[in-house]
Amino acid sequence: MTWADIEMNWDAFAPQLQDRWGRLTDNDLKAAREGRDELLNCVMRRYRIDAEIAARHVDDWINSASEFSMIVAGMRGEAAEGERAGA
């Protein structure tokens, strides 16, 4: 998953960011929408951790967001198949 994918689906992913990093403020979330580096800076600042650790956490979240997207896409596909089968 790329950051562009996250940006396109920001409304779905922003709550996940808030759940993952509860110290992020609304302003942090607005800044994070600009890109991975901004999210990284917000995480570093709020949690007072170094760039390497923050990058690992952010990249782990991006990977988990990718898995979430695949699950949702699969669920949508199953629903569409069920609708076609019931028609």
N, C-alpha and C positions, 0 to 999 in steps of 0.2 A: 504494500500500500504506500502511496506517495502522500506528501503533504497536500497536494492538490485534491486528492480524494477526500481527505479529512476536511479541507476547506469547503468542498462542495456539499458535504453532509455535516456541517458544523453544528447544526441544531441537535443532531443525534449524538455527536461526540463531546460537546462542551459539558454536558452533565457527567459524562464519564471522567473528564478531567477533574471536575469538582469532587467527585467521589474518590478518585485516586489521590488527589492532593488537596485535602480539605482546607489548607491554609491559603490557597489561591483566592484572591479577591475577584470581584466582577471586573475590575480594571485589569487585573492580570489576565483574565480570560479574554478580554478585548484585545490586549496586547498579543497574547498567544495566537490569536487568529491570524496574525501576520506571518507566522512561520515557526518552524521547529526551533530555530535559534532563539526566538523570543520566548517560547515556552521554556526552553532550557534556562534562559536567564531568569525567568520568574521562579522556576523551581529552585535554582541555585540561591536566589535572594531570600525566598520565604523559608527554605529549609537549611540555609547556611551550610551547603555542601559544595564540594569542588566540582569543577566542570566534568571531569571524567565520570564521577558517580552519577551526577545529574543526567549526563548523556546516556548512560546505561539505563537509568530508570525511564527516561523519555522514549528511548528506542524500544524498551520492553513494552511500554504502553502502546506505541505505534503498532508493534507486532500483535498485541492483544486486540487492538482496534481492528486490525486486518482480519483476525479470526472471527470477531464479532460480525463484521460485514459479511463474511462468507456464510455464517450461520443464518443471518437474516435473509440473505439472498436465497439460501436453500429453503428456508421456510416459505418465502414468497413463491418459489417454484413449486413446492408441494401444494400450496393453496391453489395456485393456478391450475395444476393438474387435477385437483379434486373438483374444481369448478367445471372443468371440461368434461370430466367423467360423469358428473351429475347432470350435465345438460342434455 
